[in-house]
Amino acid sequence: MEDTPKKLDSAKCREIGRSCACYNLRRAARAITRLYDDFLRPSGLRTTQYSVLVATKLRGPVALTKLAELTVTERTTLTRNLTILEKKDFILIEPGSDRRERQVTITGQGQNALMGAIPLWETAQAHIEKGLGEDRLGGLLKDLSELTALARIT
């Protein structure tokens, strides 16, 4: 008896595309990242860099490991973004109290860049809020927080 390969069911693939939380969240994340990048372009910052600057301002000085945890970013990805921000003198990376750890601090130049980008971010945010409405956006943000917490449990 010969094994015959099963035929890929297109209907099953369509169902996966419609119902997969991961696929749909990643798709939406890529689209919304492009939108925010477009709005932030005049600042010279990308959405990822903007987010890192905001988190660093809120928590700084902050250990690189803690910053990766806060931003739910792989350490290597975070390091790439930090390298760009450090070259622009927007952050300072120094050894922490433990030699193995590094501390990230936003610089005055970084704070100025962040202040310049905030109005651009506010315009992007208003665009999203106008499209979804305040209640739907609030619900979406609540749901995303819950999904993030759920993902951390596993």
C-alpha positions as CSV (number, residue, x, y, z in Angstrom):
1,M,0.0,0.0,0.0
2,E,1.5,3.3,-1.1
3,D,1.2,6.4,1.0
4,T,-0.5,9.1,-1.0
5,P,0.0,12.7,0.2
6,K,-3.1,14.4,1.5
7,K,-4.3,17.3,-0.6
8,L,-4.0,20.7,1.1
9,D,-7.5,21.9,1.9
10,S,-7.9,25.5,0.8
11,A,-11.0,26.0,2.9
12,K,-9.0,25.0,6.0
13,C,-6.3,27.5,5.1
14,R,-8.9,30.3,4.6
15,E,-10.4,29.4,8.1
16,I,-7.0,29.6,9.6
17,G,-6.4,33.0,8.0
18,R,-9.7,34.3,9.3
19,S,-9.4,32.9,12.8
20,C,-5.7,32.8,13.8
21,A,-5.1,35.5,16.4
22,C,-1.4,35.5,15.8
23,Y,-1.6,35.9,12.0
24,N,-4.2,38.7,12.3
25,L,-2.4,40.5,15.1
26,R,0.9,40.4,13.2
27,R,-0.8,41.6,10.0
28,A,-2.5,44.5,11.8
29,A,0.8,45.3,13.7
30,R,2.7,45.6,10.4
31,A,0.0,47.8,8.9
32,I,-0.3,50.1,12.0
33,T,3.5,50.2,12.3
34,R,3.7,51.5,8.7
35,L,1.1,54.1,9.4
36,Y,2.8,55.4,12.5
37,D,6.2,55.3,10.7
38,D,4.7,57.5,8.0
39,F,3.4,60.0,10.5
40,L,6.7,60.0,12.5
41,R,9.0,60.2,9.4
42,P,9.6,64.0,9.7
43,S,11.1,63.3,13.2
44,G,13.7,60.9,11.8
45,L,12.4,58.3,14.2
46,R,10.7,55.0,13.4
47,T,7.9,53.7,15.6
48,T,10.1,51.1,17.3
49,Q,12.7,53.8,18.2
50,Y,10.0,56.2,19.4
51,S,8.6,53.5,21.7
52,V,12.0,52.7,23.1
53,L,12.6,56.4,23.8
54,V,9.3,56.7,25.6
55,A,9.9,53.6,27.7
56,T,13.4,54.7,28.5
57,K,12.1,58.2,29.6
58,L,9.5,56.6,31.8
59,R,11.8,54.0,33.4
60,G,15.3,55.4,32.9
61,P,17.9,54.7,33.7
62,V,16.8,51.1,33.0
63,A,18.6,47.8,32.6
64,L,18.6,46.6,29.1
65,T,17.0,43.3,30.2
66,K,14.2,45.2,31.9
67,L,13.7,47.4,28.9
68,A,13.4,44.3,26.7
69,E,10.9,42.9,29.1
70,L,8.9,46.1,29.3
71,T,8.7,46.5,25.5
72,V,8.2,42.8,24.9
73,T,11.1,42.9,22.5
74,E,13.7,40.2,21.8
75,R,17.0,41.4,23.3
76,T,18.8,41.3,19.9
77,T,16.1,43.4,18.2
78,L,16.2,45.9,21.1
79,T,20.0,46.1,20.8
80,R,19.7,46.9,17.1
81,N,17.4,49.8,17.9
82,L,19.5,51.0,20.8
83,T,22.6,51.0,18.6
84,I,20.8,53.4,16.2
85,L,19.6,55.6,19.0
86,E,23.0,55.6,20.6
87,K,24.7,56.7,17.4
88,K,22.2,59.6,17.2
89,D,23.2,60.5,20.8
90,F,19.6,60.0,21.9
91,I,20.5,57.4,24.6
92,L,23.5,56.5,26.7
93,I,24.3,52.9,27.4
94,E,26.6,52.3,30.4
95,P,27.6,49.4,32.5
96,G,25.2,48.7,35.4
97,S,26.0,47.8,38.9
98,D,26.5,44.3,37.7
99,R,29.2,44.2,35.0
100,R,27.0,41.8,32.9
101,E,24.2,44.3,32.8
102,R,23.9,47.5,30.8
103,Q,21.9,50.6,31.8
104,V,20.0,52.7,29.2
105,T,19.4,56.4,29.8
106,I,17.7,58.9,27.5
107,T,20.0,61.9,26.9
108,G,19.0,65.6,26.6
109,Q,19.2,65.2,22.8
110,G,17.0,62.2,23.0
111,Q,14.4,64.0,25.1
112,N,14.4,66.8,22.5
113,A,13.9,64.3,19.7
114,L,11.1,62.7,21.7
115,M,9.4,66.1,22.3
116,G,9.6,66.9,18.6
117,A,8.1,63.6,17.7
118,I,5.2,63.7,20.2
119,P,3.0,66.0,18.1
120,L,3.5,63.7,15.1
121,W,2.5,60.7,17.2
122,E,-0.5,62.6,18.5
123,T,-1.6,63.2,14.9
124,A,-1.2,59.4,14.2
125,Q,-3.1,58.6,17.3
126,A,-5.9,61.0,16.5
127,H,-6.2,59.4,13.0
128,I,-6.7,56.0,14.6
129,E,-9.1,57.3,17.2
130,K,-11.2,59.1,14.5
131,G,-11.4,55.9,12.5
132,L,-12.3,53.6,15.3
133,G,-14.0,55.9,17.8
134,E,-12.9,56.5,21.3
135,D,-14.8,53.6,22.8
136,R,-13.6,51.0,20.2
137,L,-10.0,52.2,20.6
138,G,-10.3,51.9,24.4
139,G,-11.7,48.4,24.0
140,L,-9.0,47.4,21.6
141,L,-6.3,48.7,23.9
142,K,-7.8,46.8,26.8
143,D,-8.0,43.6,24.7
144,L,-4.4,44.0,23.5
145,S,-3.2,44.4,27.1
146,E,-5.1,41.2,28.1
147,L,-3.6,39.3,25.1
148,T,-0.1,40.5,26.1
149,A,-0.7,39.3,29.7
150,L,-2.0,35.9,28.4
151,A,1.0,35.4,26.2
152,R,3.4,36.1,29.1
153,I,1.7,33.3,31.1
154,T,2.7,30.6,28.6
